[in-house]
Structures are given as structure tokens and as C-alpha cells.
Amino acid sequence: MASRKRPQGWQSPQAQVLERRAKAPLKSILRYDLGRKRGPFGNAVGLSVGEHGETWVGFGSTYTYQFGRSPLYAELHAMRVFTPIMADLTLADRFEFRSGIESGLRRPGRLAL
């Protein structure tokens, strides 16, 4: 079998940059930590409502890192979500995977900021 040689010298791939001009819509997200853990991972349920009526509900896992005894924390979360309202979606399109990174201040037994 003959081996292929990569071309030597400079290459100049052509590309076009498209700027995004869309404004991200406002949305509210509410997540409740169920207080149960499997190893280092917690369970949570979530609800999101956007300014144009887009809505999802979901269930997933969280991983929280607390910075010592300070109220500072960082959290990774991943959820399988269901979008019930939007009429133009098929059943397969209604299920999505959402993930995020969060940081903030949290005192035990209180809301996080």
C-alpha cells in the first residue's frame, strides 16, 4: 500500500466570519436541589420560562465544589429536559440535554446568588 504524503509549504484555508446579531431572549430558570446524592453527584429538578413562552422542565445531576468555609461555590449541572408547549416540535425534538456552569454565594439553608 502506497503511503500518502502531506503537501509541504504554507496553506491558506479560506473562511468567512459571520457575526451574530441576534439578541438573546430573557429567561428565568428555577432549580431545586433534591438533597439526595449518589457519590459526589446531587439530584435536581429544573424549570425554565423564556420571554417568548419557550418552556422546559427537567431532571438531572449536579456537582458542587465549595471553596473551603467561604460561601463561594462552583457547580456543574447536566439535565435531560422536556419542552412541552412549543407546537412545531416533534416528540423526539421535545427532549434535549442541557448543561451549565454556575458560580455564586450560598449560605447553608438559604438561597444561592
C-alpha positions as CSV (number, residue, x, y, z in Angstrom):
1,M,0.0,0.0,0.0
2,A,1.5,3.3,-1.0
3,S,1.7,6.0,1.7
4,R,0.2,9.4,1.1
5,K,2.4,12.4,1.7
6,R,1.1,15.6,3.1
7,P,1.8,18.6,0.9
8,Q,4.7,20.7,2.2
9,G,4.6,24.5,2.4
10,W,2.2,27.2,3.6
11,Q,-1.5,26.6,3.4
12,S,-4.2,29.3,3.4
13,P,-7.6,28.0,4.1
14,Q,-10.4,30.4,3.3
15,A,-13.1,31.2,5.8
16,Q,-15.8,33.6,6.4
17,V,-16.8,35.1,9.8
18,L,-20.5,35.7,10.4
19,E,-21.3,37.9,13.2
20,R,-24.3,37.0,15.4
21,R,-26.7,40.0,15.5
22,A,-29.5,38.2,17.3
23,K,-30.3,39.4,20.8
24,A,-30.5,36.6,23.4
25,P,-34.0,36.5,24.9
26,L,-34.5,36.8,28.6
27,K,-35.4,33.7,30.6
28,S,-35.9,32.7,34.1
29,I,-34.6,29.4,35.5
30,L,-35.6,27.9,38.7
31,R,-33.8,24.8,40.0
32,Y,-34.4,22.8,43.2
33,D,-31.8,20.6,44.7
34,L,-33.5,17.4,46.0
35,G,-30.9,16.9,48.8
36,R,-30.0,13.3,47.7
37,K,-26.6,12.3,46.5
38,R,-25.1,9.4,44.6
39,G,-21.4,9.7,45.5
40,P,-20.4,13.3,44.8
41,F,-23.4,14.0,42.5
42,G,-26.6,15.6,43.6
43,N,-30.0,15.4,42.0
44,A,-32.1,18.4,40.9
45,V,-35.2,19.3,39.0
46,G,-35.5,22.5,36.9
47,L,-38.0,24.8,35.2
48,S,-37.2,27.5,32.7
49,V,-39.6,30.0,31.1
50,G,-38.4,32.4,28.3
51,E,-39.8,35.8,27.3
52,H,-41.4,34.3,24.2
53,G,-43.1,31.5,26.1
54,E,-40.5,28.8,25.5
55,T,-40.6,26.5,28.5
56,W,-38.8,23.3,29.6
57,V,-38.8,21.1,32.7
58,G,-36.1,18.7,33.6
59,F,-34.3,16.4,35.9
60,G,-30.5,15.9,36.2
61,S,-27.3,15.8,38.2
62,T,-25.2,18.4,39.9
63,Y,-21.6,18.5,41.1
64,T,-20.8,21.3,43.6
65,Y,-17.4,22.5,44.7
66,Q,-17.3,24.6,47.9
67,F,-14.3,26.9,48.3
68,G,-13.3,26.0,51.9
69,R,-15.5,27.5,54.6
70,S,-16.4,30.5,52.4
71,P,-19.9,30.9,50.9
72,L,-18.3,30.8,47.4
73,Y,-19.1,27.8,45.3
74,A,-18.9,26.5,41.7
75,E,-21.4,24.0,40.3
76,L,-21.6,21.9,37.2
77,H,-25.0,20.6,36.2
78,A,-26.5,18.4,33.4
79,M,-30.2,17.8,32.8
80,R,-32.4,15.9,30.5
81,V,-35.2,18.3,29.7
82,F,-38.6,18.1,28.1
83,T,-40.2,21.0,26.2
84,P,-44.0,20.6,26.5
85,I,-45.5,23.7,24.9
86,M,-44.0,24.6,21.5
87,A,-46.4,23.2,18.9
88,D,-43.9,22.9,16.0
89,L,-41.7,20.3,17.7
90,T,-41.9,16.5,17.1
91,L,-41.8,14.2,20.1
92,A,-38.1,13.5,19.5
93,D,-37.3,17.2,19.4
94,R,-39.1,17.9,22.7
95,F,-36.3,16.1,24.7
96,E,-32.9,17.9,25.0
97,F,-29.8,17.7,27.1
98,R,-28.9,21.0,28.9
99,S,-25.7,21.6,30.9
100,G,-24.2,24.6,32.6
101,I,-21.6,26.0,34.9
102,E,-22.6,28.2,37.8
103,S,-20.8,30.1,40.5
104,G,-22.0,32.2,43.3
105,L,-22.6,32.7,47.0
106,R,-24.5,30.2,49.2
107,R,-25.2,30.1,52.9
108,P,-26.5,26.8,54.3
109,G,-30.3,26.7,54.3
110,R,-30.6,29.9,52.2
111,L,-31.0,30.8,48.6
112,A,-27.9,31.0,46.4
113,L,-27.0,34.2,44.5
